[in-house]
Amino acid sequence: MQGLRHYLIALQFFTRVPVTGRLAAWVGFSPAMLRAAAAHFPGIGWLVAACVGAASAALWQLLPAQGFTPLAVAALGTAAGVLLTGGFHEDGLADVADGLGGSLDRERALDIMKDSRVGAFGVMALALALLAKVALLAVLGAAGLAPLLWSLLGAHVLSRLLPLALPALLPHVGDTARSKSKPLADHVGGRTLAVALLWTAPALLAVALALGAALALWASLCSLAAVAWMFRLFRRRLQGFTGDALGATQQVCEIAFYLGAACALGRG
């Protein structure tokens, strides 16, 4: 039951799925529970992938099996994912792009990231990220519905595991008094990572069995390269991580997974 409470905390934090009334009262909330909920972030990826995959599969059946159907499915499926999560991670990507693009000074960059307004760098980052997702998913969809659906599962789950490397290895920076991500900075240890890996391993195994070990390996390696790059960027520019950094890392790792899967398909 405690594990279920932690999962529902993660569900409240990272999606628009309502956890209200008696259920919310039963779940409760505390910084310690949010810290424990970090272990279930990849489990949220399972739910998001299932919902986006179901919407994509339904559209695939309704649209004509020719022409721009993969592109339409990719675009509308991406929109469904944004609606489900409330653009939570996309917002983090935009804030990070504005902060790091707007100033080379660390303190100034952190101040910009706290501004709720979206600047030119944020708009460009969001537009390019959404374009990359839709384009790569359309490439996967051109090879069939199965590569699209299984890639969604692998990407959404793995991209929610890898950002945990940031609080595990970097200090939290920024406005810690008001930051929603501050509890994550207190302790992301071996047990949290072990539970997160238990959520992730079956997803990657399913991708490998459905699409081949080579594709799963290529896609996973691309995501690992992406998180390594983001880790280096935040360590160099911010000397730590923020909640926005976690969201931005999730987005970059998700796109990298699609890129790796598409490249693997291209290699046959």
N, C-alpha and C positions, 0 to 999 in steps of 0.2 A: 504493500500500500504506500509506503514511503517513496518507493521508486516511481509509482504512478503519480504521486503528488509532484515530484520533481519534474516529471515529463510534462505535466499540465502547466507548471510554472514556465517551462521553456516554451510551451505552446502559446501561453499568454504573451510572453515577451517578444516572440519572433513572428507571430502571425496575427491575423485579424479574426481568428476563430474565437467566438465568445466563450469565456469561462466565467460565468456569472452566477448570481443567486446562491443557492445552497451548495452548488458545486464549488464555487469560489470560496465560500466560507469553510468548506471541508478541506480544500487545498491549503488555505492560509498563505502567508508570505513572510519572508524574512530574508535579509542579506545572505544568511547561511544557506537557505533553501535555494536562492538564486545561484549561489556558488556551486551547490550540488547539482543544480539543473544543467550546468555546463556539460556534464557527462552525456546529456541526452540531446545535445544540439544536432548530431547526425540523425537522431530519430525524427526530428522535425523534417529533415531532408527526405525521409521515407514518405511522410505525409504529403509534402509539397509535390514530390515526384509522382505520387499516386494520383493526386488531384489534377495536376497538369497533364499527366499521361492519359487520364480518363477523358479529359476535355479534348486532347489532341486526337485520341482514337475515335471519339464520336464525330469530330469534324472530318476526319479521314473517311469515315463511312458515308457522310452526307455529301461531300464534295465529289466532283467527277475525278476519276482516277487518271488524270492526265494534266499536262500543262503546269500551272502554277500552284497546284494543290499543296505540295510540300512547303512552299513559301507561305501560303495562307495559313496552313496548320501551324507552322513555326511561329508566325506573328501572333496569331490568336492564342496559342498555347502560352507564349511568353507573357501576353497581357493577362491571362488567367493567373499565372504565377505572381505577377505584380499585385493583382487584386487580393490574392490570398495572403501575401506577406505584408501588404500595405506599403510596398516599396521601401521596406525597412533598410535593407542592405544597399539598395540603390542610393538612398539618401546618404548613407555613410560614404559611398564612393564619390558622390558629388562634393560633399564637405571636404574630403581628403584632397580631391583635385583642386578645389578652390584654395585650400590652405597651402599646400605644397607648391601649387602653381603661382599663387599670389605673392609669396614672399620667401626669400632664402633665410630669413631670420626665424629661428625656432619659436620664440615667444610670439612673434607676430603671426606665424603660421597657425599656431594653436588658437590664437584669438579669432582668426578668420574662420577656422573650422567650427567654432562655437556659434558663429553667426547663422541664424536661421535662413537668411536670404541666400539664393543660389546665384553665383557669379558666372562669368564667361567660361572659366575653366571647368566648373561643375557641369554646365550645360553641355559642353563639348564631350566631357567624359561620359555623361549619361547617354548622349546620342550615339557615341561610338560603341559603348558597351551594349546597348540594345540592338544596334545594327549588327554587331559581331555575333550576338546570340542568335538573332533571327537568321542571319546568313548561314552560320555553321549548322544550325538545326535544319535548315532547308537542304543543305548538302547531305546531311545524314538521312533526312526524309526522302531524298531522291534515290537513295539506295534501298528504301523500303520503310515500312512503319516500324518494324522491329528494331533496327539500329537507332531510330529516333527515340523510341520509348526506353530502351535499355540504357542509352546514353543519358537520358534525363535522370534515371535512377542513380547511376554512378556519379554524375556530376553534382546533383543536389545533396547527396549524402557525403561524398568525400570533401566537397567544398565547405561543409560545416564541421568537419573534423580538423582540417588543416589550420584554420585560424586559431585553434587552441594553442598552437605553438607560440603565438605572440605573448599571451599572459604567462605561459610557462617559462619563457626565456627573457622577456623584457619587463621593465617596471611600468606601472601605470603613470601617465603624465596628464597634465591638463587640470581642469577644475574637478578635483576629486570629491569635493563636498556635494556637487550636484550631479555627478556623472552616474548614469544608470549602470555603466559597465564596471564601476569601481569594485564591487564584490568579487568580480572575476579575477581581480589582481591579487587578492589575498592569498589564494592557493589554488593552483591547477596542477595537481600532483599526479602520481602514478595511478592511483585508483580511478581518478576522473578520466584520465587518458585511456585506461584499460576498458572502462565501460563504453567510452566513445568508440574505441576500436571494435568492440563487440557489435555495436550498431553498424559499423562501416564494413567489416569484413564480409558479411553475407551479401551485401550489395555488390561489392567488387567481384565476388565469386560468381554471382548470378550473371553479371556482365560478361565475365570470362567464359562461362558455360554457354551463354546465348550467342555471343558475337565472336568469341575466340580469345585465347589468352593474350595474343599479340596486341589486339586492340585495347584490351583492358590495361595492359602494361604501358602502351604508348600514352593512353589518356591519363593514367595515374602519374606517369613520369612528368608529363606536361604540367599537371597540377602541382606536383612537388617542386618543379622548377619555379612555378609562379609564386608559391608561398615563400620559397627561399629568396626570391627577388624582393617581395614585399617586406620580408623580415629585414633584409639588408637596407632597404629604403627607409624604413621607420627607425631603425637603429642609427642610421647616419643622420637623418634629417630631424628626428624628434627625440632621439635617445630614449624611446619608449613607445608605448601604444596607447590608443584611446578607443572608445567604443566605435567611433567612425572608422578607425583603422581595421577593426574586426570586420565590419560590414564591407569595406572596400576589398579586403583580402578574400572574403567569400565570393564576391563578384568576379574577381580576377581568376580565382581558382576554378570557378564554374566554367568560365569562358575557355580557360586553358584545357579543361577536360574535353569540351566539345571539339576544340582544335586538334587535340591529340587523337581523338576518335576519328575525326574526318581525315586526318593524315594517314592513319592506319588503314582506313578504307581505300584511300588513294593508292597505297602501296600493295593493295590486294590481300 
